[in-house]
Amino acid sequence: MDSSSSSNSCFSVGSASPGAVVLLYSKELKKWDEFEDILEERRHVSDLKFAMKCYTPLVYKGITPCKPSDIKSSVLSSEEVHYVIKQLSKESLQSVDVLREEVCEILDEMSHKLRLGAIRFFAFALSKIFKQIFSKVCVNEEGIQKLQRAIQEHPVVLLPSHRSYIDFLMLSFLLYNYDLPVPVIAAGMDFLGMKMVGELLRMSGAFFMRRTFGGNKLYWAVFSEYVKTMLRNGYAPVEFFLEGTRSRSAKTLTPKFGLLNIVMEPFF
């Protein structure tokens, strides 16, 4: 991906190919190896109509229908979290009930509350913003088709670059545009401290993690189980930034593997 703040800029998704052409999108699987400028249609169709469109995203075939609160309940009752609670109760002499209450507080702090209304709000706002700052947003259709198939067949992890805040916003915008499920996104606690912004991000799919766990075994157990639960049941694509934090130099940072280890654990 490549972006610029100039009004003449072009945001490209996928690998370049010669003779790029604009194509109309269909949810039916096709073999495409061209680029589509998704802002072309946005310039001729109402942003409100786009935001309020019938949104029926393709989902993982093994998905277990559930609400965000069901995920929290699943984490609270998981064997791994129970084991850590018992171990910490013996070590610290705290009661199991006190530790369970702490688990509930951690879950309340970190959990997302994905709401369609918030997704539509961002679709409307981002459509207007992107038309102002980009001349084109070019998407490789073959890549989108591959992602379509992957989302239906497997749990999916998305690892965008994090050279700017545009990266994760653009990815969610693209998925909504192509009727794919928007991801749940790992976000830093600094966003949660921002009035209104934190809750709006939470309702658009953000779940919050502390920058450092400081050897907090209970927090680590709860957080890792929360991520693995979302991933295992295919609730939504899980998105995080391998660099761990935003690059302030526009260069890719050294990757951090903590969260990557968590998402790989259920499959190895």
C-alpha positions as CSV (number, residue, x, y, z in Angstrom):
1,M,0.0,0.0,0.0
2,D,1.1,3.5,-0.7
3,S,-0.6,6.8,0.3
4,S,-0.1,10.5,0.2
5,S,-1.9,13.5,1.7
6,S,-1.9,15.3,-1.6
7,S,-5.3,15.8,-3.4
8,N,-3.6,14.4,-6.5
9,S,-2.4,11.2,-4.8
10,C,-3.4,7.7,-5.6
11,F,-3.7,4.9,-3.0
12,S,-3.0,1.5,-4.4
13,V,-3.9,-1.9,-2.9
14,G,-2.2,-5.0,-4.4
15,S,0.6,-5.5,-6.9
16,A,0.9,-3.4,-10.0
17,S,-0.1,-4.8,-13.4
18,P,0.2,-3.3,-16.9
19,G,-2.8,-2.1,-18.7
20,A,-4.9,-1.4,-15.6
21,V,-8.6,-0.9,-16.3
22,V,-11.7,0.0,-14.3
23,L,-14.2,-2.7,-13.8
24,L,-17.6,-2.9,-12.2
25,Y,-17.6,-5.1,-9.0
26,S,-19.7,-8.2,-8.6
27,K,-19.9,-10.5,-5.5
28,E,-19.6,-13.5,-7.8
29,L,-16.1,-14.9,-7.9
30,K,-14.2,-14.0,-11.1
31,K,-10.6,-14.1,-12.2
32,W,-9.5,-10.5,-12.3
33,D,-6.0,-9.2,-12.5
34,E,-6.8,-5.5,-13.0
35,F,-7.1,-2.5,-10.7
36,E,-10.4,-0.7,-9.9
37,D,-10.5,2.8,-8.7
38,I,-13.2,2.5,-6.0
39,L,-13.5,6.3,-5.6
40,E,-14.8,6.6,-9.2
41,E,-18.2,5.3,-8.1
42,R,-18.1,7.3,-4.9
43,R,-17.8,10.5,-6.9
44,H,-21.1,9.7,-8.6
45,V,-23.1,8.1,-5.9
46,S,-24.4,9.7,-2.6
47,D,-22.1,9.0,0.3
48,L,-25.2,8.5,2.5
49,K,-26.5,5.9,0.0
50,F,-23.1,4.1,0.2
51,A,-23.1,4.1,4.0
52,M,-26.7,2.9,4.2
53,K,-26.4,0.2,1.5
54,C,-27.6,-3.3,2.2
55,Y,-24.5,-4.7,3.9
56,T,-24.4,-8.6,3.9
57,P,-20.8,-9.5,4.3
58,L,-19.4,-12.9,3.4
59,V,-18.6,-14.9,6.5
60,Y,-16.5,-17.9,7.6
61,K,-18.3,-21.1,7.0
62,G,-17.5,-22.4,10.5
63,I,-18.7,-19.3,12.3
64,T,-20.6,-19.6,15.5
65,P,-23.2,-16.8,15.6
66,C,-22.5,-14.7,18.7
67,K,-22.5,-11.2,20.2
68,P,-19.5,-9.4,21.7
69,S,-20.9,-10.3,25.1
70,D,-20.8,-14.0,24.2
71,I,-17.1,-13.8,23.5
72,K,-16.5,-12.2,26.9
73,S,-18.5,-15.0,28.5
74,S,-16.5,-17.6,26.6
75,V,-13.2,-16.1,27.8
76,L,-14.4,-16.0,31.4
77,S,-15.3,-19.7,31.3
78,S,-12.3,-20.9,29.4
79,E,-10.0,-23.5,30.9
80,E,-6.9,-21.5,30.4
81,V,-8.2,-18.5,32.3
82,H,-9.6,-20.7,35.1
83,Y,-6.1,-22.3,35.4
84,V,-4.4,-19.0,35.8
85,I,-6.9,-17.8,38.3
86,K,-6.3,-20.9,40.5
87,Q,-2.6,-20.6,40.2
88,L,-2.6,-16.9,41.1
89,S,-5.0,-17.5,44.0
90,K,-2.5,-19.9,45.5
91,E,0.4,-17.6,45.0
92,S,-1.2,-14.3,46.1
93,L,-3.7,-15.8,48.6
94,Q,-6.4,-13.8,46.9
95,S,-9.8,-15.4,46.6
96,V,-10.9,-16.9,43.3
97,D,-14.0,-14.5,43.3
98,V,-11.7,-11.4,43.6
99,L,-9.6,-12.6,40.7
100,R,-12.7,-13.4,38.6
101,E,-13.9,-9.9,39.2
102,E,-10.6,-8.6,38.0
103,V,-11.0,-10.7,34.8
104,C,-14.4,-9.1,34.2
105,E,-12.8,-5.6,34.6
106,I,-10.1,-6.5,32.2
107,L,-12.6,-7.7,29.6
108,D,-14.7,-4.6,30.0
109,E,-11.7,-2.5,29.4
110,M,-10.4,-4.4,26.3
111,S,-13.5,-5.7,24.5
112,H,-15.0,-4.3,21.4
113,K,-18.7,-3.6,20.9
114,L,-19.0,-3.9,17.1
115,R,-22.1,-2.1,15.9
116,L,-23.3,-1.7,12.3
117,G,-24.4,1.9,13.0
118,A,-20.8,2.9,13.8
119,I,-19.5,1.1,10.7
120,R,-22.0,3.1,8.6
121,F,-20.9,6.3,10.2
122,F,-17.3,5.7,9.3
123,A,-18.2,4.6,5.8
124,F,-20.0,7.9,5.3
125,A,-17.2,10.0,6.8
126,L,-14.3,8.2,5.2
127,S,-15.9,8.3,1.8
128,K,-16.0,12.1,2.0
129,I,-12.5,12.4,3.4
130,F,-10.9,10.0,0.9
131,K,-12.5,11.8,-2.0
132,Q,-10.8,15.0,-0.7
133,I,-7.3,13.7,-0.1
134,F,-7.0,11.1,-2.9
135,S,-7.5,11.3,-6.6
136,K,-7.8,7.5,-6.8
137,V,-7.9,4.5,-4.6
138,C,-6.8,1.6,-6.8
139,V,-7.6,-1.9,-5.7
140,N,-6.2,-5.2,-7.2
141,E,-9.3,-7.2,-7.9
142,E,-7.5,-10.5,-7.9
143,G,-6.4,-9.9,-4.4
144,I,-9.9,-9.1,-3.3
145,Q,-11.2,-12.3,-4.8
146,K,-8.5,-14.3,-2.9
147,L,-9.5,-12.6,0.3
148,Q,-13.2,-13.4,-0.4
149,R,-12.4,-17.1,-0.6
150,A,-10.1,-17.0,2.4
151,I,-12.7,-15.4,4.6
152,Q,-15.2,-18.1,3.8
153,E,-12.8,-21.0,4.2
154,H,-10.6,-20.0,7.1
155,P,-10.2,-17.6,10.1
156,V,-8.3,-14.6,8.7
157,V,-5.6,-12.3,10.2
158,L,-4.9,-9.0,8.6
159,L,-1.5,-7.4,9.0
160,P,-1.5,-3.9,7.4
161,S,1.5,-1.6,7.5
162,H,1.3,1.2,10.1
163,R,3.1,4.1,8.5
164,S,0.1,6.3,9.1
165,Y,-3.3,6.2,10.6
166,I,-4.8,6.0,7.1
167,D,-3.7,2.3,6.8
168,F,-6.2,0.7,9.1
169,L,-9.0,3.1,8.1
170,M,-8.5,2.4,4.5
171,L,-8.5,-1.3,5.0
172,S,-11.9,-1.2,6.9
173,F,-13.3,1.1,4.2
174,L,-12.2,-1.3,1.4
175,L,-13.8,-4.3,3.2
176,Y,-17.1,-2.5,3.7
177,N,-17.0,-1.4,0.0
178,Y,-16.6,-5.0,-1.2
179,D,-19.2,-6.5,1.3
180,L,-16.5,-8.3,3.3
181,P,-16.7,-8.4,7.1
182,V,-14.9,-5.4,8.7
183,P,-12.1,-6.6,11.1
184,V,-11.8,-6.3,14.9
185,I,-8.7,-4.3,15.4
186,A,-6.1,-4.2,18.2
187,A,-5.7,-0.6,19.4
188,G,-3.6,1.0,22.0
189,M,-5.0,2.2,25.3
190,D,-4.2,5.8,24.4
191,F,-7.1,5.9,22.0
192,L,-9.4,4.7,24.8
193,G,-8.5,7.8,26.8
194,M,-9.8,10.1,24.1
195,K,-13.3,11.4,24.9
196,M,-16.0,9.9,22.6
197,V,-13.3,8.7,20.1
198,G,-12.5,5.7,22.2
199,E,-16.1,4.5,22.4
200,L,-16.7,5.2,18.7
201,L,-13.6,3.1,17.8
202,R,-14.8,0.4,20.2
203,M,-18.2,0.3,18.4
204,S,-16.5,0.1,15.0
205,G,-14.5,-3.0,16.1
206,A,-11.5,-1.8,18.1
207,F,-10.4,-3.9,21.1
208,F,-7.8,-2.3,23.4
209,M,-4.6,-3.6,24.7
210,R,-2.0,-2.2,27.1
211,R,1.3,-1.3,25.6
212,T,3.1,-3.4,28.2
213,F,1.7,-6.2,30.4
214,G,4.5,-5.8,33.0
215,G,4.5,-9.5,33.8
216,N,0.8,-9.5,34.6
217,K,0.0,-13.1,34.2
218,L,-3.8,-12.6,34.5
219,Y,-3.9,-9.8,31.9
220,W,-1.8,-11.9,29.5
221,A,-4.1,-14.9,29.9
222,V,-7.3,-12.9,29.5
223,F,-6.0,-11.0,26.5
224,S,-4.6,-14.0,24.7
225,E,-7.7,-16.0,25.2
226,Y,-9.9,-13.1,24.0
227,V,-7.9,-12.9,20.7
228,K,-7.8,-16.7,20.2
229,T,-11.6,-17.0,20.9
230,M,-12.4,-14.4,18.2
231,L,-10.0,-16.1,15.8
232,R,-11.1,-19.7,16.4
233,N,-14.8,-19.1,15.8
234,G,-14.3,-16.8,12.7
235,Y,-16.2,-14.0,14.4
236,A,-14.4,-11.4,12.1
237,P,-11.0,-11.0,10.6
238,V,-8.5,-10.1,13.4
239,E,-6.3,-7.1,12.5
240,F,-3.2,-5.8,14.2
241,F,0.0,-4.1,13.3
242,L,3.1,-6.3,13.3
243,E,5.3,-3.2,14.0
244,G,3.4,-2.7,17.2
245,T,3.2,1.1,16.9
246,R,2.8,3.7,14.2
247,S,6.0,4.6,12.3
248,R,6.8,8.3,12.7
249,S,9.4,8.2,9.9
250,A,7.2,6.7,7.2
251,K,9.5,3.6,7.2
252,T,8.7,0.1,8.3
253,L,9.6,-0.7,11.9
254,T,11.2,-3.8,13.3
255,P,8.3,-6.3,13.8
256,K,7.1,-7.4,17.3
257,F,6.0,-10.9,17.6
258,G,3.9,-11.0,20.8
259,L,0.5,-10.8,19.2
260,L,1.6,-12.8,16.2
261,N,2.5,-15.7,18.6
262,I,-1.0,-15.5,20.1
263,V,-2.8,-15.8,16.8
264,M,-0.6,-18.6,15.6
265,E,-0.9,-20.7,18.8
266,P,-4.4,-22.2,18.0
267,F,-3.1,-23.6,14.7
268,F,0.3,-25.0,15.7
